C-alpha cells in the first residue's frame, strides 16, 4: 500500500489521509511515519479528548512511542473544541516541523476542507441562543429547527446533512445568533492554510462489507481493552453539552452499565450508530473530496 501511494518526502512534505471510521487510517499513517521518519497529526474531532482513548480508537501508547503523535488526547473533555482551534494548532506544528514529513490523518471532513479550502471564523454563538436551542430540542425536537431553517435559511437547508442532529443544531444556532446563514458564512472563506496540490491527499475507500466487519472486530477489541471501565469513569460527562459527551457508543454502553440493556444489546446499538456515522463520512468524502486520490481497500 505504501509503495502504491508513491510518497516522495523530498517533493511533498505533507500527506493527508482521510477515511471513514475503522478504515485503517491510523495503521497506514504509522507505517508511513516509520518508513519516512515522519510525524502524525490528528484530524479527528473526537480523538482530541483526553478522556476517550479506547472508545475513540486513539493510537495506543506503544504506537505513540514509535513516532510523534500530535493533537491526540490533549483537550479536557470539559472543554469545547472547534475547527478554528485545530487550525491554529496545526499552523504551529507545520512551522515547528518544516523539514519533517507530516501525515495528517482522520475522519473529520470539515477539518480537511478548512485546512485546504480556507475557513471562516463564525462569531461565537450567543448564550441565550444556546439555551433556546436546548429548550427546543427538549420540546419540539430537531424537526422544528429544520422547519425554521427551511423558511429562514433556505440555502443552508438545501445543503445540510439533515440526518445529523449536531449539524442541524449548529446551522440553526448560527442563523439565530448571527442573523446570517451558515452557507453564507462559508462563502467568506479565508485563505487556505495548505494548498491541496502541495500535498499528497488520499482517501481510503473501503467496501461497505469490509467496513462493517472492521467496525464489529474493533468493538470486540474495545471490550477486551476495557472500554466499559472507561465509560464508567466518564458517566458524568454525558450531562455536558459538548462534543466529548456525544462520542459514539458512550450513551449505548453507559445504558448497559446502568442496567438498562444487556451487553449484546449495547454492542448492537453501538454498531448501528457507528455504521450511520461511517455512512455520513463517506457521503462527505464523495461530495467534498473528488479531487483527492482514492485508494480502494476491499
C-alpha positions in Angstrom: 0.0 0.0 0.0 2.8 2.4 0.9 4.5 1.8 -2.4 1.3 2.3 -4.3 0.9 5.7 -2.7 4.1 6.9 -4.3 5.1 9.2 -1.4 8.2 11.3 -2.0 9.1 13.2 1.2 11.7 15.2 -0.8 9.0 16.6 -3.0 5.9 16.9 -0.8 6.2 17.3 3.0 2.5 16.8 3.8 0.4 13.6 3.4 -3.4 13.9 4.0 -5.2 10.6 4.8 -9.0 10.7 5.2 -11.3 7.8 5.5 -14.4 6.5 7.4 -14.1 5.2 10.9 -12.4 1.8 11.1 -11.0 2.0 7.6 -7.4 1.6 8.7 -6.2 5.2 8.5 -4.1 5.2 11.7 -2.3 2.0 10.9 -1.4 3.3 7.4 -0.2 6.6 8.9 2.0 4.8 11.4 3.6 2.7 8.6 4.3 5.8 6.5 5.7 7.8 9.5 8.0 4.9 10.5 9.3 4.4 7.0 10.0 8.1 6.3 10.8 9.4 9.8 7.6 11.5 9.9 5.2 12.8 12.4 1.4 12.1 12.7 -1.1 14.9 13.2 -4.7 14.1 14.3 -7.6 15.3 12.2 -10.4 13.6 14.2 -12.6 15.8 16.2 -13.2 13.2 18.9 -9.7 11.8 19.3 -8.6 15.2 20.7 -10.2 14.5 24.0 -8.0 13.0 26.8 -10.8 11.0 28.5 -11.7 8.8 25.5 -8.7 6.7 24.4 -10.4 3.3 23.8 -13.8 4.4 22.7 -12.4 6.8 20.0 -9.7 4.3 19.0 -6.9 6.7 19.6 -3.4 5.3 18.8 -2.0 3.1 21.5 0.7 4.2 23.9 3.0 1.8 22.1 2.3 3.5 18.8 2.8 6.9 20.3 6.3 5.8 21.5 7.3 4.7 17.9 6.7 8.1 16.2 5.4 11.5 17.4 1.6 11.7 17.5 0.3 15.3 17.9 -3.1 16.7 18.8 -4.3 13.4 20.4 -5.9 13.4 23.8 -4.7 16.9 24.6 -8.1 18.6 25.3 -10.0 18.1 28.5 -13.5 16.6 28.0 -14.9 19.5 29.9 -13.7 22.0 27.3 -15.2 22.8 24.0 -13.0 22.4 20.9 -13.6 23.9 17.4 -12.1 23.6 13.9 -10.6 27.1 14.3 -8.7 25.9 17.4 -7.5 22.9 15.5 -6.3 25.0 12.6 -4.4 27.4 15.0 -2.6 24.4 16.5 -1.8 22.9 13.1 -0.2 26.2 12.0 2.2 26.0 14.9 3.0 22.3 14.1 3.7 23.0 10.5 6.1 25.8 11.4 7.9 23.7 14.1 8.3 20.7 11.9 9.1 22.2 8.5 11.7 19.6 7.5 9.7 16.6 8.6 7.2 14.6 6.7 3.8 15.4 8.2 1.0 12.9 8.0 -2.4 14.5 8.8 -4.9 11.7 9.4 -8.5 11.5 10.5 -12.2 11.2 9.6 -13.4 14.7 10.2 -14.1 16.1 6.8 -14.6 19.7 8.0 -11.0 19.7 9.3 -9.6 18.8 6.0 -11.7 21.1 3.9 -11.0 24.0 6.2 -7.3 23.2 6.0 -7.2 23.1 2.2 -10.0 25.4 1.2 -10.0 28.1 3.9 -12.1 28.7 6.9 -14.3 31.4 8.1 -14.4 32.1 11.8 -18.1 32.5 12.7 -18.8 34.7 15.7 -19.3 32.9 19.0 -22.9 31.7 19.5 -24.8 33.8 22.0 -25.6 32.1 25.3 -29.3 32.9 25.0 -29.3 31.1 21.6 -27.7 28.0 23.1 -30.3 28.0 25.9 -33.2 28.4 23.5 -31.8 25.6 21.3 -31.8 23.2 24.2 -35.3 24.2 25.1 -36.5 23.5 21.5 -34.7 20.1 21.5 -36.4 19.0 24.7 -39.8 20.2 23.3 -40.5 20.0 19.6 -37.1 18.5 18.8 -34.9 18.7 15.7 -37.9 18.9 13.3 -38.7 22.4 14.5 -35.2 23.5 13.7 -35.4 22.0 10.3 -38.7 23.7 9.6 -37.3 27.1 10.7 -34.2 26.7 8.6 -36.3 25.8 5.5 -38.2 29.1 5.9 -35.4 31.4 7.1 -32.2 30.0 5.6 -33.1 28.0 2.5 -29.6 27.9 1.1 -28.2 26.2 4.2 -31.2 23.9 4.5 -30.8 22.6 0.9 -27.1 21.7 1.5 -27.5 20.5 5.1 -27.0 16.9 6.3 -30.5 16.7 7.8 -29.8 13.3 9.3 -27.1 14.7 11.5 -28.7 16.4 14.6 -25.5 18.2 15.6 -25.1 19.8 12.2 -28.8 20.8 12.2 -28.5 22.4 15.6 -25.3 24.2 14.6 -26.9 25.6 11.5 -29.9 26.8 13.5 -27.8 28.4 16.2 -25.6 30.2 13.7 -28.6 31.8 11.9 -30.4 32.7 15.1 -27.3 34.1 16.8 -25.7 36.0 13.9 -28.7 36.6 11.6 -26.6 35.2 8.7 -26.9 31.7 7.4 -24.2 29.1 7.7 -23.9 28.7 3.9 -23.4 32.5 3.6 -20.6 32.4 6.2 -18.9 29.6 4.2 -18.7 31.9 1.1 -16.4 34.2 3.2 -13.6 31.7 3.4 -10.1 32.9 4.5 -7.1 31.8 2.5 -6.3 28.1 2.7 -3.6 27.1 5.2 -2.3 24.3 2.9 -2.9 24.1 -0.9 -4.2 20.7 -1.9 -1.7 20.5 -4.8 1.2 20.9 -2.3 0.1 17.7 -0.5 -0.4 14.0 -1.2 -4.2 13.8 -0.5 -5.5 10.3 0.0 -9.0 8.9 0.7 -9.2 5.3 1.8 -12.2 3.8 0.1 -13.3 0.6 1.9 -16.2 -1.5 0.8 -19.3 -1.4 2.9 -19.0 -5.1 3.8 -15.3 -4.8 4.9 -16.0 -1.7 6.8 -18.9 -3.3 8.8 -16.6 -6.3 9.6 -13.9 -3.8 10.7 -16.4 -2.0 12.9 -17.5 -5.2 14.5 -14.0 -6.5 15.2 -12.9 -3.2 16.6 -15.8 -3.1 19.0 -14.9 -6.5 20.3 -11.3 -5.3 20.8 -12.6 -2.2 22.6 -14.4 -4.5 25.1 -11.3 -6.6 25.6 -9.2 -3.4 26.2 -11.6 -2.1 28.9 -13.9 0.3 27.2 -16.7 -0.4 29.8 -14.4 0.7 32.6 -13.5 3.8 30.5 -17.2 4.6 30.0 -18.0 4.0 33.7 -15.4 6.6 34.7 -16.8 9.1 32.2 -20.5 8.8 33.1 -20.6 12.4 34.5 -19.5 13.7 31.1 -22.8 12.6 29.4 -24.5 15.5 31.1 -22.3 18.0 29.3 -23.5 19.8 26.1 -20.3 19.4 24.0 -18.8 17.0 21.5 -17.0 14.9 24.1 -20.3 13.9 25.6 -21.6 12.8 22.2 -18.8 10.3 21.5 -20.3 7.4 19.5 -21.1 4.4 21.7 -20.8 6.3 25.0 -24.6 6.6 25.6 -25.2 3.0 24.5 -22.5 1.4 26.7 -23.4 3.6 29.7 -27.0 2.5 29.4 -25.8 -1.1 29.7 -23.7 -0.1 32.8 -26.8 1.3 34.3 -28.7 -1.9 33.8 -30.9 -0.6 31.0 -29.7 -3.1 28.4 -27.6 -6.3 28.0 -24.1 -6.1 26.7 -25.2 -7.6 23.4 -27.9 -5.0 23.0 -25.5 -2.2 23.8 -23.0 -3.6 21.3 -25.7 -3.8 18.6 -26.8 -0.2 19.2 -23.2 1.0 19.1 -22.6 -0.8 15.9 -25.7 0.8 14.3 -24.6 4.3 15.5 -21.1 3.7 14.1 -22.3 2.5 10.8 -24.5 5.6 10.5 -21.6 7.8 11.3 -19.4 6.0 8.7 -22.2 6.5 6.1 -22.2 10.3 6.8 -18.4 10.3 6.5 -18.4 8.5 3.1 -21.1 10.9 1.8 -19.0 13.9 2.8 -15.8 12.4 1.2 -17.7 11.7 -2.1 -19.1 15.2 -2.3 -16.2 17.2 -1.0 -13.1 15.2 -1.9 -13.5 14.5 -5.6 -10.0 15.9 -6.3 -8.3 13.6 -3.8 -6.6 10.3 -4.7 -8.9 7.5 -3.9 -7.4 4.1 -2.9 -9.8 1.1 -2.8 -9.4 -1.4 0.1 -11.8 -4.2 -0.5 
